[in-house]
Amino acid sequence: MGEIVKIEESYWIAQPNGVQSHVRVVPDTKIQSRVKVGDSVAAQVRSNGEAEAVLKIDPPKVRELPVPDSSLKEMR
């Protein structure tokens, strides 16, 4: 899982720890939707570096937290 950094004949994917992986996309690679640089993806990669599947991941939705009616100081 990571972010697409570069697309040429293959994909360069930056993982959350900063390591970049080179993934070759071949004609039988399953791609759910078109990806572009900056997209978050998950890739299933064979031992030879070819992508079995590439899946675009939507960013998580930010959930707003409600503001409490009173503060801790007011509760004491």
BELQUI-V131079 format. One record per helix or strand of 2 or more residues. SS is the DSSP state (H for helix, E for strand). FROM is the first residue (numbers start at 1). TO is the last residue. If there is no record, write none. Layout:
[[SS FROM TO] [SS FROM TO]]
//
This chain:
[[E 2 7] [E 10 15] [E 20 24] [E 30 31] [E 40 45] [E 50 57] [H 72 75]]
//
